[in-house]
Amino acid sequence: MALRALYNEIRGMKVRENVKKSADQAVDRYIEKYIEASKPDPLFHVCFGGMAFSYLVALPWERAHLAHLEEMERTGGKHH
């Protein structure tokens, strides 16, 4: 049992190391491709990423609001 726990711990550490290594390589490639080349693309990535993030954050509220409007239309009530 202790051997299995040790094996799982080592395997978990190895996966964590691989994920960290892959993420570091991706960041290094991004910096080399866009930042060091002085391209405006990172600005666009931040702007569009921010818009997508804000849309996803607001989506549950918008869906609830739409459901409320549909309920009001169905029951004949007025929306305030």
BELGIBEL-V885782 format. One record per helix or strand of 3 or more residues. SS is the DSSP state (H for helix, E for strand). FROM is the first residue (numbers start at 1). TO is the last residue. If there is no record, write none. Layout:
SS:FROM:TO
SS:FROM:TO
//
This chain:
H:2:35
H:41:75
//
